[in-house]
Amino acid sequence: MNDLTPEKTENAKKERSKLAKWSRRGFIGAGVLAGGGLLIGIGVRPGNPVGSLSSKVAGGDGEQLVNSWVKIDLNNVVTAIVPHCEMGQGAHSVLAQMLADELDADWANVRVMQAPADGSYVVTDATRLFLAPFTLNAADWIEPTWNGLFTQVSRMAEVLITGGSSSIRTTGQNSMRVAGAAARKMLVGAAAEKWGVPTAEITTKDSVLFHKASGNSAKYSELATAAAEQPMDHTPTLKTPDQFRLMGKSKARTDIPAKINGTAEFGIDAVPEGLELSYAATVRPPVPGTKVVSMDASRAKTMKGVLQILNMENFVAVVADSYWQAQQAMNTVQIEWSQSASPIKTMDDQYAAFAAVLDDAGEAGGEEVAGKGDAKAALSNASQTIEAEYKAPYLAHSPMEPLNCTAHVADGKCDVWASTQVPLMARSGVAEALNISAEDVTMHQTYLGGAFGRRLGVDEVSMAARVARATGYPVKVIWSREEDTQKALYRCADMARMRAGLDEDGKLDAFDHVFTQRHDPAQACVPAIYNIANTSVRHAPADLHLPFQAWRSVDHSQQGFFIESFIDEAAHAAGADPLDFRLAMLKGSARHVAVLEKVAEMSDWRGTRAEGHAKGVAIVEAFGTIAAEVVEIDMSSGKPKLVNVWAVCDAGYVMNPNGFKNQIEGGIIFGLTAAMYGELELEDGAIVQSNFHDYKMLRMDEVPHIEVAIINSGDVPIGGAGEPGLPPVAPAFTNAIFAASGKRIRTLPVAKQFA
């Protein structure tokens, strides 16, 4: 047993992954085109790189890689090789479903394989979301911030990433469908050569090729090898919706059986073959930016099973024979941390810092990120003005699988087993932490037990690699629930001030919005769906005490609450029905009107309410999907009780309706949990909450009845599912509270306002 002093940083230049050096020019040169353009993501002509990929993904007996994304074996089983991770959202299944439909594969014999995280399956087509111009209804008054745009591109340099509700609408549309259609064409070409018939006479169905005139038929498996020698068409003709056999259907998810029978492997389940694992518990600084000054581990050293106690300067680790032993020993270590330079000690301090920045910005300061007309003049001339200040607290992600990573460092190389949304970024993080080449780091991707953005970081992976190197043997690092609640990365707190001007007819003529935090998507702060003649949206940047990490729906989670609550305030000030008030500002936008009218019908918005009941409405467009929601509450007890939520979504075209609805429902519950209970409080700069007893979740008996309807509007880019259900639910909830009680909730969480 020994104590290690903090690691020293070597001066040797680190060899980084080539992808980490990609520039905007590199992206475009690789085929990512601003404004659209078809991209497969990987060259798939024979030998480039199918030959090199085969050993990685098609090493089994009789397996043939037809192109980079499609593998067929001797049993006629088609395997879709999927680059995104599976964290409960069902992306693996839907991506395979899209590929299989274009391939005319037999869905009963379709499997999914996780693509290797070694750089050979980068998903460059996802970057079109960041390179293409913004597509908002009021585009005439949007000026994209190009500096911010290219910041996003540089973040996406290692683009094996799952996030932003992007998997289906980017990789699915632009890679999986193309690969499936191209593979089908290659199989048809091989059959035509073998049978000596025109390709136009060959049909396909359920992984079988047919030539009616000659009576010839063959399973895909019989021609897979020959098909791989065919040239690949990078722009094959894709099916139209009337030709879909699988897309648009509610097919069962391929990952569910393994999750039911217990064979699914999550990061925390990893038991590398042939390695005897030790386990580590860690403690990070309670206040960001502080370090270990001293520690007393004398008691921990005497405890059974303890192997090593490591002072890593910015964290402490106890390594033991089991995680329980490591954590119990860790609990006895007395650590003195350095003093924080931050003046923020409580959330009152954080909000006061926000308020000071907004005070300095005043009525015209800050960076104007969007504008139309003359909001200042319109406010001065308005018949009626209203103003309000809104606050949103810090929030934790709280995925059910605790953060964890298993690492083994030997002979200058590192193997990593992790639940991560960004395996290539994690690989580079390990390489940087160990000062080795990224090519010497092997990532073993597993299922993720929830993420919600938390696993977009690489802190736990780098920590595990450092601990493994320090110990000299394979170690599984597991963060306790308390550690991940109190010392992690968070959805940022924010504050917004809004002003509105109504004309003599009660029409919203002026809108001014200034706020302190702007991350992603950059346009979330803009009420672009509404026809408002004079608008100013300004960002007045303020420092955050806690480190930021994207949280489900990112800026839409705060901005949806701010904007849709204030639109509701304007409706009531105008003496108008909140839903009709919104409809009047959506004229000319048929998709938004259809969604709002449908949710009004579903919720019987204009019908009578039961005594003590009230309804609130909100509509937000996020990640390419328009979502309108109505929340019904019962206030008869004096506190809000959730009763019903109705949601209508237009994502253009939904590939798997049941899967889509599941994601919208999950987003609603996630959003209601945050709205009702979500809050991280500070004491002496450290987070007070530590586990589910004081960082509460919505319980089953509190969850309202939820009904989701889908509108397939068709000829538009398809939208996402994982995040769009969340932003409207908090404002719809608080708008319902106002309708029932006259109490306007401008600071979350709701439960605190009724304590």
Helices and strands as residue ranges (DSSP letters): E 3-4, G 18-21, H 24-29, H 50-57, E 64-67, E 70-72, E 78-82, H 91-103, G 107-109, E 110-114, G 124-127, H 128-131, G 139-141, H 146-155, I 167-176, H 177-195, G 199-201, E 202-205, E 208-211, E 216-219, H 220-228, G 241-243, H 256-261, G 267-269, E 278-283, E 292-296, H 298-301, E 306-311, E 316-320, H 323-330, E 334-337, H 347-361, E 367-372, H 375-380, E 384-392, E 404-410, E 413-418, H 423-434, G 438-440, E 441-445, G 454-456, H 459-471, E 475-478, H 481-486, E 494-502, E 508-515, G 522-525, E 534-539, H 555-573, H 578-585, H 590-602, E 613-622, E 625-634, E 641-650, H 657-676, E 682-683, E 686-687, G 700-702, E 705-711, H 729-741, H 750-753
